[in-house]
């Protein structure tokens, strides 16, 4: 169930299929990022792949018949026609074609009829049609799923294909469950089911005793989590610096060394990162400090090379030493940036209040505290996010009045109009319609939970909020997930026995904080395997962008989105 | 004991505040005076031991709970991470059969068309007149030209013909196209296509129309044919690359394996392999140097295109990586002294082991040997050399290793032979033992080696 392994195995197989010899990898934009998410350049060079080309940039006409061409493409119409063009005037010796998803027979025929020089040696489907961000996390890099709170048909297809490829690469044919309150998740579930029945041969897989489960959720159910400031390393980097295809772009920082402008954060190659990506900021700080001390002492040792054996030891350790110095330097720069942001944006105070709002602690004081912080001139985005959180969480009748006054305050602080628009957009986006009777039931549950929480005591005021996703998966592990709210997509009533393999997909994206909770659940429950996926991996700004696009065209009305 | 005493004292003070004052070694629970500290201690352990355990276990429980609540799972997170069993490659689906079926039909059609085109070209070139007008007539007799009166638009680009966009005929299929949709085939190339050298090169110097006008389609057909001809050509870079791969293969599949074997033998203290190890090592280094030089040569080669430049750069990069990882993987050889030391230690250990085995045999065979001794001492003086002599094999020389067993047997024989004053036999037996010893060493080493892989 390791996604990174799954993609890697496919690509290794591709390079082995065509035997020894110089190879070129011909890809499209998406597959390029799929490959680069799991393979480093040096790793792929060792597999005799020496040239990487994009199918679209076929302007160069130089022929390299001595090279074998591994073609790895998504099965889109555009790619098929570009490939036909390529095959009519082949630039490379032989072609080994792999599609990342199911391709139609007619497309195969079209390609075959372009191959007049008979250069194609292999044409297969290898289902690596997703970005493997972590062994338990996949993403399709879809920045926006649709408009008007419904699917963009193109993205619906992409998500369906992506989920299908995840399932095929892991050899799983799951029961499908979806969030009953979300139209979008039902549509996606049905689409996936449709392909199951259409491609019966493919999904005729050997299953264990316990059938895996696929749960499709909608981000609209929990818009709170992406708005909160995360404090685990990976999530923080994404929130404050943005991780894009495992890369962090620092080129905007003044007088930064050129080799530190684009940093690669890849758990597969960077052990330091792998060990610490889920640790919180305080822990990382300590680790970095001890590392630097250790490093300094080592560097000192290296400076005095008196004897020959010293030299020998130095030379033997040098590559390791150099590698380590590189990684340490990289993380020091990142940590520096993060702590700059924390002080600049007053994030400690902001985050504490965010957590209090999200967890309904001391709710009576929320408005006053928000006011105080806004008066302190925190950055506009943080101020607006606080108001958004308040708008999502507050349900009492006079909250409406409070909200209006808070928005007035934002306006008086000259917060740009689009931020204020976003406050309304977020309210439109959230799907939870809180009904009175449901409320009491839920409250009772909440109260018991709170009680236990108080008993336990709070270990960290910045990470009190538990994402809804974690609660759902926990319920699922115990087979206690409510069938009324998360029904199975099938006519036969499924007996909810034990659960073993769980695949969760969130329409509208996941966060690294949620990825961490899945990671922890995997660690704590060795008998289950949980995989999380999202249309993308969000930070708060990319999430708000999606909210803006998703609510585009929805009629402006506060009462429409909730009952007052 | 100390705690108990403290407890006692506190008890006493407590009681002192109450009406009765009890003194001495009192049990804090049942308040009985025991007079001696040891007695009290024993009593406490006997009578209240269980209670104590209960309290203790309670305390532990609380302690654990406390720990759990306070630390939550932050502490444990660090050590544990989930591990999933290795998986096999996911589903795959091959379309090559369907693809080939589709392609075969198409390729047949294409081959036919190519042949037709080439045959026509051959006919055109046969007895081609030099005069333009005559030539046109010749061309028309070979290929039927399409009547242009009804053709209003170019069939390829669908643009209408007019004064500026004139009609042109393809010389090979006779169809009508516009200028943009046609191409020219130079005569020299045409002759090349039909595998004929130009008969009178002088004739063509004065040629006014040295080429044929073709439609794009026929041009493509001929172009493809040309391409297929050149497909098998390889740039010089390939030779170098093949050589690099050859070196790499030799290192990986031959030298490194050998080196590891020899290296393990050295580790076992076999000094005689030091020379060989050095030789293999230098062979590897030489090959690595060759790889480096070859990849440099590839890098320095003239490349006119961007892609080949990137390719050679990447080859160089890959080789640097490879060289670095191979060189680092080769361990440094132990020095002369180190090996000798290992050998010495090894010998000592083995000797000790053999001695033990021998002692065991000796003890068990004491009786029979004694009997023999008696016999030999009785008639030792009158022993005749011509007499046949054979040692007695003892069944009690068992060992788990047949080699060791054999050696033990021989040692036994030697002893017997010595007692029988058969010194020539002793010598030959001792030689045997020596050989066995050596064999045993080798076997031991080999088994160590194999277990390493």
Interface residues (C-beta under 8 A of the other chain):
Chain A: X1 X2 X5 X6 X9 X10 X13 X20 X22 X24 X41 X42 X45 X46 X48 X50 X51 X53 X60 X62 X63 X64 X65 X66 X67 X88 X89 X90 X93 X102 X103 X105 X108 X109 X111 X112 X113 X115 X116 X117 X118 X120 X122 X123 X124 X125 X126 X127 X128 X135 X136 X168 X169 X170 X171 X202 X205 X278 X279 X312 X316 X319 X455 X456 X457 X459 X519 X520 X522 X523 X524 X526 X529
Chain B: X69 X70 X71 X72 X73 X74 X77 X78 X80 X81 X82 X84 X86 X87 X88 X89 X90 X91 X92 X93 X94 X95 X96 X98 X99 X100 X101 X102 X103 X106 X107 X110 X220 X224 X227 X228 X230 X231 X232 X233 X234 X235 X237 X238 X241 X245 X304 X305 X306 X307 X308 X310 X311 X314 X315 X317 X318 X321 X322 X324 X328 X332
